[in-house]
Amino acid sequence: MLRVMTTAAEPQTQTLRIDGMHCAACVRRVERALVKVDGVSEASADFIAGRAIIELDGVLDDAGVTAAISGAGYELVDEGTEETAADSVDIRRQLSRALPALVSGWGIFFAMQANRWAELGWNQDLIFPIFFAVATPTLAWGLWPMVRRAALAASRRSTDMDTLIVLGVAAAWAYSAVSALAPSVLEGADASRDVFFDTALIIVGFVSLGRALEARVRLRAAAALTRLLELAPQTARVVENGLERDIPASDVAIGGSVRVRPGEQIPVDGVVAAGDSSVDESMLTGESVPVGKSVGDDVFAGTLNLDGAFTYRATQVGSETTLARITQTVERAQASKAPVQRLADRIAGVFVPIVVLIAIVTFIAWAVFGDGASWTSAVLSSVAVLVVACPCALGLATPAAIAAGSGRAARLGILFRDAEALEAAGRIDTVAWDKTGTLTTGRHDVDSIEANAVSEAELIRLAASVERHSEHPLGEAIVAHAEERGIDLAEVTNFRARPGSGATAGVDGREIAVGSLRLMRELSVPVNENEGAATPVYVARDGELLGVVRLTDQPKNSAREAVELLHRREFEQALISGDTEPAAEAIGRAMGIERLHARVLPTDKAEVISRLQSEQRRVAMVGDGINDAPALAQADLGLAMRSGSDIALETAQVALMQSNPRRAAEAVLLARATRRVIRQNLAFAFGYNILLIPLAAGLAVPIFDAVGGVPGGLVWLFGDRGQFEPIAAALAMVASSISVLTNALRLNRWRA
């Protein structure tokens, strides 16, 4: 029933699947119920995905959780239940209530219109009770779930959208019941004998149909998470004592040997022990190019083995696999609340009581000041106000966009820690790039060789012979260059690494020093200082300079593209590097970045970010190493490459699942698009209510009276006198919710 998800960087949390949440008021009710349970410190619910994430501060009372959810009027869904099946049941349940209401409602509507148009002269004492007999049980069936939730809300001195629907439908039904069964009550009152059973039925039908459509659209909005969950295979082929057998993937033990054939998905994370292949990792990274795998390489659950067979050792299983962690991150992002959503929730919380008050004022105003059947007008207008003002669109505006945006990001290999990070990313106007390993490959190549007293080949032989025993990336590049040229290396003696400056060793009986300008100064070797874009590695023998090997760090193929993407959107960009000014300038020119910060020590990177922020900029920092962690934490938004250190990934608010600068640019741009959709949705939701509530209250009546009546094309909307029809109000309410959801779903197709 409860699924645990824990990480080293996060407190212990559990994910709950909850059936029956439809709006922001449902979310608040679920969260309030859950935080009262022993062991729960915080709760964050998401009605789009039908989930709640609870944070634990002690031993959880499972029975208490079930009772709390049930007591709030919702159902805790067992984790073993297929999610798509549960959603399908919800859709069918809503349709089973919508269709009878719509069929009978439109039937009564057309019967009444036919009587009016054809002047059939039906006996109201006969036909109205028949309408009552048809409408009442159908209304009871369709309205009962809303009545139950509204009653639960009332018992807690709260209100929600169900409150508005129930009040509106009850008012229309009560007036109609009196008109059908006790017409004498209306005699002498300023009211006409009329029935609105069709109005009540069609409102219930539209609301139920709208919720079925919302459930369908919500399913699409959360589809990215569902697809992630379905990616991992359910079985694994393990090798024990030389024999292969299939077992459930959940039963694979850490350290176990797993065999994967061509065309099969990898069941758990691990390290290749034998064989080689190409693996499609696009479901994790968004990168379509297959990745070669051989002994010692990592493989990940859910990725697709393409053309080779291999055996690997399991290192992470179950909820600890990379895929599971991605799923948990997306779940947490979708269930968490952005600051703007909290504002919308607070507004929605006070909105319903305000609407009820407006409906009461509308009823009194029409009853007291209306002319001709004013009680009838009062009922119709107050019902229209209650129905049209349901805050569904307001509650859907932010979570729908967050769900769609974070889902699209996950498919691109971009993981936002939570909704707050997604919203923060949408406000960024400046992007600061780390150089080495972020914009550049971090793998140096020999650019040029300047030999003085020896040949180039001899210079490389001496330098590579020493650096073969070093782990420095510059030394590795020199050794690789020697191997490419087929140069035989010499044996060395007395090797000594000098951290931060280079290394020394004996070669052919003479002392060779290989390193930076600092090492040359320490050894008193005369050097002609001439800094350039390439990084110099000096080579000396017995205190005499033999030459210089210059190396360059090549830009990543996608780096220029990433910078250009942001330039076109008018982002300010900065390059932060510990290299010399010429080296930083060379990369800056190649990238098109004008604002450069060179010779920045790791401890000073955060200070550079702080200075940018002091210029009233919202700064994103993109990095990959341990030395980037302080800057990632200082920035308004930290983005860490997956190839970077664990510390960087834990510090950053956004994890990029491949070491690709374009993904960093896309993360910022997608977040900006998501924020734009949120603002559009909120503007539409508020604008819809600001425009339609006055119309529903009847403010259009004097306008139509002044222009000589309602035009023929608007009679279906405003009736004969200009009062907003409750049926049209129900349709407008449903249309507003669907509009907000479909606008959010545009993010599923977003491209930079």
N, C-alpha and C positions, 0 to 999 in steps of 0.2 A: 504494500500500500504506500509506504513511504520510501523514497529513494534518497540515499545519503550521497552527498557530493562534498568532498573535502579537498582542499589543496593546502600546500605549505604556506601560501601567501594569504589565504582567506580563512575566516573563522568557519567552524563547522556549520553547514547548512543542509537543509533537506528540501526537496521539491515535492509539492503536492499537486495532484491533478484534481480539479474541482469542476463539477458540472452545474450549470444553471446561472453563471454570472453573465449579465447582459449589459451592464452600464457602470459608470464611475461610482454610483451609489452602492452597487453590489460589491465593488472592490473595497470601498471603505468599510462596509459591513463585515466582509470576510477578514480584513486586516484587524479590525477592532476585536473580533471574536478570537482570532488566533493569538494575539499578544496577551490575552488573559489566561492562556494555557500554561501550566507549569513547564518550565524549561525553554520557553520561547521568549527571546529578547526583542526580536524585530520580525515583522512580516511585510512582504511586498507582493501584492497580487496583480495579475494581468488577465483581464477578461478577454483580451484578444486571443491569447493562447490557452486560456482556461487553466492557468497554473498559479500557484503561490509559492514563493520561496521564503522559508522561515530560517532565521538565524538562532542558534541554540546557545544557551548559557548554562545548561545543566542537563539532567536526564529528562528526556522527552516523555510525556504521558500520551502514548498513542491513542488510548481510549478517550482522553480529554480532547485530542485533536478532532477525532471523529464526531464527538458530541458537540464540539464548538461549531464545526461546519454545518452539521445537521440542524443545530439550534438556530443558526443564522438563516436557514431556509435553503441550503445548498447540499450537494451530495459529493462526498469524497470518492473519487473513482479509483479503483484498484489499479496499481501500476501495471499489472499483467494484461489489462484490457487494451485491445488495439485502439489507438487514438483515433484513427480514421473511422473505425466502426462506431465509437462513441459519438463522434461528430455527426455521422450519418443518422444515428438514432435521434439526436437532437433536431436535425433538419426534418426528419420524418414526423417527429412529434409536433413540431411547429406547424407543418403542413396539414397534419390531421386536424388541427384546430382552426387553421386558416380557411381551408376549402369549404367546410360546411357553413361557416359564417359568411363567406363571400357569396356562395351560391344562394343561400336563403335571403341574405341581405339584398343582393341585386334582384332576386325574384320579387321580393316585396316592393322594392323601388319601382321596378317596371310595371308591376300590377297597379300601383298607385298612380303612376304617370298615365297608364292606359285609361284608367278610370277618369282622370282629369281631362286628357286630350279627347277621348271619345265620348265624354259626358255620359258614361254608362249608368250613373246614378246608383252606385252600389249602396246598400244599406250599411251604414257605419256600425250600427248595433250588431250586425252579423259579421262583417268582414274584419273589424278591428279585433274582436276576441280571437278570430282565427289567426290573425297576424301575431297576437300575443302568444297563442299556443305554439306557433312555429318558432318564434324568436326566443322565447324564454329558455327552453332547455338548450338550444344551440348557443345562446349567450353564456349560460352557466358553464357549458363544456369549454368554450373558448377562453372565457375570462377567469376561470378558477385559478390557474397558476399565478396570474397577476394579483388576484384578490389575496391569495395566501402570502405572497411576498409583500404586498402593501400592508397587510395586517401585521406581519412580523416587524416591518419597519415602524408601524404605528406603536407597537408594543414597546419599542425601544425609543419612542419619542423622536422618530426620524421619518423622512419621506424620501421617495425616489420617483423615477419616471412611471412606475406601476401605479403609484398613488394618483398621478394625474389621469392616467387612462381609466382607472377604476372609477374615480369621481366623475369624469366626463360621461362614461358609458352608463353609470348608475343614474345620473341625472336624466339622461335621454330616455332610459328605460322606465324610470319612475314616472316621468311625465306621460309617457305613452301608455303605461299600465293604467294610470288614472283615467286617461282619455278613453281607453278601450273598455274598462270594467266599471268605472264610476264617473261617467261624464257629468253627473249632476254637480260634482265638486267644482267643475269649471264654470258652471252657470253663475252669472253675476260677477265673475272675475274678468279682468281684461285679458282673456286668453281664448284662443281658438281651440276647437276640438280637433286635434290632429295627433298623429302618431309618428314617432321617429325610430321605430324598431329597425328600419333599414339603415338609418344612420349609425345606430349602436352596433349592429352586426357588421357593417362594412368597416367601421373603425377597428373592431376586434380582429376582423379578417386581415385588414391591411397591416396592423401591428404584428400579428403572428406571421404573416407572409414576409414582412420586413425583417423579422428576427430570423426566419429561415434563410433569407438572402444574406443577412449579416453573418450568420453562422458559416455560410458557404464562402463568403468573401474573407471572413476571419481565418478560415481554413487555408485559403490561398495566401493570406498575409503571413501566416506562421509556417508555410510550406517549406521554407528553407531549413527550418529546424527539423521538421519531420523527415525531410530527405537526408539530412545528416544522420539522424538516428537509424535510418534504414540502410546506410552505406556499409556498415560492418557486417560481415557474414556471421551466421549463427553457429557454424561448425568449423572445426579446425582439424587438420590432418597431422597428428603428432607421430613422432618416430620414437619407439621404445624398443630397445634390444634388437635393433635392426629391422623391426616390423612397423608398418604404417597402419594406423587406425583412426577413424573419425570420431571425435568427441565434441560436445558442446564447447563453443569458444569460451564460455564463462568458466569452464573447468580446466583450461590450460594453466599450468603452474609456471611461475617465474623460473627461468632457467631451463624450461622444457624445450625440446627440439621440435620444430614445426616445419613441415614440408609444403611448398607451394609450387604448383604446376602452372604452365602458361595459360593465360586467360582467367585465372582465379584471383579472387580478392584476398588480401592479407588479413587474417583474423585478429591478430594482436600485434602490438609493437614489439620490435626486436632488433637484433644485430645479425647480419648475414654471416653464417659460419662456413658454408660451402656452396659453390656455384656462383653464377652471375646472371643478370637479366636487366631489362629496362622496365621501369615502373611508372605508371601514370599516376602522378600525385596531384592532379588538377583539383580534386575534390577537397584537398587540404589547402593548397597554395593558390589556386586559380590559374596556375601556369600550365599551359597545354603541352609543352615540350616534355617528352618522357625523360626520366632521370635514370642514368646508368647505376646499377648496384652491383657491388662485388664484395668479397670478404672484408668484414669490418665496417661496412656501411649500415646506417640505420634504415629500417623499413617501418611503415606505420599502418595501423589497422584501418581497413576500409579502402586503401589504395589498391590499384589494379595491376597485377603482374602481367606483363605483355608477352614476351617472347622467349623466356628462359625458365628453367626450373632451378630452385635453390632451396637450401635448408637454412633455417635461422634459429637463433636462441631467443626465446621470449624474455623481454625485459620489463614490459608494462602490460597489465591485463585489466579487464573490467573497467571500472570508473577511472583508472589511472592512465589509460591510453590517451594519445594525443587527440584522437577523434572524440573521446568522451569528454576531455577537457574543453575542446572547442564547443561541443554541444552545451556543456555547463555554462561556458562564457556567454553564448548566445542566449540561453535561457535567462541568465542573470541580467543581461542587458535588456531583454524584452520585459522582464518583470519589474525591473527597477524604474524609478520615476525621475524624469528630468525636472528641473526647477519650474519650467513653464507648465508641465503637467500638474504639479502640485498646486499651482495657481488656478488652473482650470478645474481641478477637483474641488478646491475651496469654493469657487464660484458656483459650481454645480450643486454643492452642498446647501447653499442658501437660495439657490434659484427656484427650487420647487415650492417652498413656502411663499416666496414672492409671487409666483405664478398663481397659486391658490388664492392669494389675496387679490390679485388683479381680476381673477375670475369672479370672486365674490363682489367686488366693486362693480364689475361689468353687469352682473345680474341685477344688483340693486339699482344701478343707473337706468337700465332698460325698464325694469319693473316700475320705477317711480316716474321717470321722465319720458318713456317711450310712448308712442301714439299708435293705437290700433293693435290689438293682440300683443301688448307689450310683454306679458308674461311669457308668451311663446317666444318672442324675440329674445327675452332675457335668458331663457333656457338654451336656445340655439347659440347665442353669442358666447355665453359662459362655457358651454361644452367645447366650442371651437377654440377658445383660449386655452383650455386645459389640454386639448389634444395637440394643437399646433406647437405648443411651447415645450414639449418633452425634450429634455436636454440630451438626447441620444447623441446628436452630432457633436455637441460640446465634449461629451465624455469620450467619444471615439477619436477626436481630432488628433491628439498627441500619441496615444498608445498604438494606433494603427500605423502612423508614420514611423514610429520607433521600431515596430515589429518588421515592417517592410524594409526600412533602411538597414537595420542590423542584419536581417536575413540576406539582403543583397551583398552587404559587406562580407559576410561569412563566405558566400560563394566566390568572392574575389580574393579570399585569403586574408581578410582584414577583420580582426577581432577587437571590438570595443568592449572595454571592461564593464561598462554600465551605460545607462541612458544619459547620465550626467556627462560622461566623456563624449558621447555622440553629440550632445547639444553644445558642449564646450568647443568641440572641433568645428562646429558650424559657425562659430564666432571668430575663428582665427583669421588674421590678416597678414601675418608674417611667419615665414617658415625658415628656421635655422637648420642648416645641414652640417652634420659631422662629415669630415672628408674621408679619412681612411676607413675602408670597409663599408661605407655607406654610399657615397657617390663614386668611390673608386673600388676596385676589386680587392685592394689590400695585398695583392700579390705583385711584387716588383719584378720588372724585367730590366736587363742590362741595356742601357740606352747608348752609352759611348764609353770608350776606353782610351785613356791618355797615358801612354807608357813613356818613361824617360830613359832610364839606363838599361832596360831590358825590352824584349819584344812583347807584343800584346799577349801572345799565347803564354809566355813565361810569367807575365804579370798575373794572368788568370790562374795559372797552375799554382803559383804560390798562395794567392788569396784563397782559392777554393780549397787547397790542402788544409789551411788553417780553419776556414769556416765550416768544413765538413763536420767538425766536432762541436759546432755552435748550433743553437736552436733559434737564432735570430732570423726573422724573415728576410732581411737584406742578405745575410750570409747564405741562406737557402737559395736565393735567386742567383747568386754568383756560382754556387755549386751546380745548379741546374744548367747555367750557361756553359760551364766547363764540360758537363756531360754531353750537351748538345753538340759541342765542337769536337768531342772525342778526345779530350785532353786527359792524359793519365795523371792522377794525383799522387803526391808523395806522402810517405809516412811522416808523422810529426812527433815531436817529443815536448815534454814540459808545457802542454797546452794550459793556458790560463784565460778564462773568460773575465772580461772587465765590464761589469754591468753598466749600461748607459753609455759606453764609449767604444767597445770593440773586443778584440782578443789578441793574444800573442802566443807564439809557439816556435819551437825549433824545427827548421826545415833544411835538409841538406847540411846540417851542422851550423846553421846561421839563424839568428833570431829574426822572425818575421812578425811584424805588427800590422794588423788590419783593423781599421775602424774609422771613427769620426775625427773631426778637427780637434775635438777635446783630447782624444788619445794622443794625437800627434804632439799637442802642446805638453801633455804629461811626460812624453818621452823626449821632449826637446828636439823634435824633428822639424826642420825648416819647411814651411809650407807656404805656397803662394795662394792666399785666400781669394777665391773667386766663386761666389755663390751663384748658382743658376737654378733653373726650374727643376733640374734633376738632383736627386740626393747623392752627394759624393761619399764614396768609401775610399779612404786613402790606404795605400800599401807601402810599408817601409821595411828596409832590411838593414839591420845593424845601425839604426839611426839615420839611414839615408832614404829619402823619398824615392820610390821606384815608379810611382804613377798613381792615377786615380781611376776608379771604376764608378761611373755615374749610372744611377738606377732611377727608373720612373715607375710610379704607380698609375696604372691605366684606368681611365674612367669606365664605369660600367656602361654597357650598351644602352640601357634605358635611362641613364642619368640625365642626359641632355633633354630627352623627351619629357621627363618628369618636371624639370625646371621650366621648360617651355609651356607645359600645361598650366603651371601656376602663373607664369608671366602673362599668358593670355587672359587670365582672370584677375590680373592686376594685383597679385600678391607681392609684397616686399619679401626678398629672400636674402639670406646671409650664409656665408661659408665660415665654419669654425675649424681651425686646423692647428695642430702643434708644429707643423712644418715651417720652413722659412718663408719669408714673404714672396720670393720668386716662385717657389713651388706652389704656394697657395694661389698666387696670381695666375699661374699657368692653368691650373684646374678651373679657377674662376672664369678665365677667358673662354676656355673650352666649353664650360657649362652655360655661360651667359649670366653669371652672378657677379654683380658689381660690388656688393658690400662684403668685404673680406676681413677676417680676424685671424692673423697668423701668429705663430709662436705662442699659442695659448696652452698653458699647462693644464693637465687634467683637472686639477683643483680649481682652476679659474674659469672653466667653461660655464659654470652656473652663474658666475659674475657677469659674463657677456650676455647671457639671457636676461639677467636682472636689469642690465643697462638698456637693452631693447625694450623691456617692459616699462622702464621709466619714461620712455617716449610715448606712453599711452598706446602701446601696441599689444595685441593679443598674440602671443608667440607660441608656435609649435616647434619642438625640437625633435629631430630625427637622428637617431644614433644606433649603435650596435654593441658597444663595449662597456666593460665595467667602469672605465673612466668617463662614460657618458651618463652614468646613473644620476649624479647630482644635478646635471643640467636637465635631464628628463624630468626629475622631480620639481625643479624650479619652474619649468615652462608651464604655460597655461594648458598645454597638451603635450604629452610625451609619447612618441612613436618609436618602438624598438623593433629592429629586424629580428626575424626568427633565428638567423644564423649567429646572432649575438649572444652575449652571456645571459645566464639565468637571472642575474641581478638586474640587468637592464630590462629584461622582460617583466620582472616583478615590479619595477619602479614605474614603468610606462603605463599609460592609460589605454594605449592601443598597441596590440601585437600584430606585426606583419608576418605572415606565414612563409614568406620568401624574401630573400635578400635582394629586393627589387625596388629602387627608388620610385618607380612609377606607382607602386602600390601606396606609398606614402602620400603622393600627390592625390591619388584617387580617394584615399581615406578622407582627406580634408575636403575635397570637392564633393564627395558623396554626403558627408556630414552637412555641408552647406546646402546641398539640394534637399536633404531631409529637413533641415531647419526651415527652409523656404516652404516646403509642403506643410509643415506644422503651422506656420504662420498663415498660409492660405486656408487651411482647414479651420483654424480658430476664427479668422476673419469671416469665413463663410458661415460658421456656426453662430457667431454673435450677430452678424448681419441678418441672417435668416430670422432670428428671433426678434431683433429690433424692428424689422420690416413687417413680419406677419402677425405678431401679437396685437399691435394696434388695429390691423385689418380684421383680425378675428374678433376683437372687442366691438367692432361695428363702426369705426371711425370713417369707413368709406361711405356709409349711408348718406350723410349730408352732402358729400361730394357728388354722388350719383343723383341725389335729389336736385342739386344745383344745375347739373348738366342735362336734366330731363330724363333720367332713368338709366338703368343698367343696359349697356349695349348687348345685342343678341348673342354675340360670341362669348360674353362673359357671364351669362345667366347661370351656366353650370357651376361657375366658381362662386358667384355672389348672390345667386337667387334672384327673385324679382325686385327686391328692395335694396340690395347692396350689402346684405349681411354675408360674411364669409361662411360658406357651407362647411359644417363639421366633417363631411365626407372628404371634401377637398383638403381640409386641415390634416386629416389622417394621412392622405396621400402625400401631402407636402412634408409631413414629419418623416415618413418612411424614405421619401426621395432624398431628404437632407442627409440622413444617415448613410444611405447607399452612395451618395455623391462624395461624402468625406472618405469613405472606405476606398472607393475606386480611384480617387485622387491619390490616396496613399499608395495604392498598388502600382502606380506609375513608377515608383522607385524600384520595383522588381525588374524593370527593363532599363534601368539607368546605365548610361555609358558616359565616360569622361569625354 
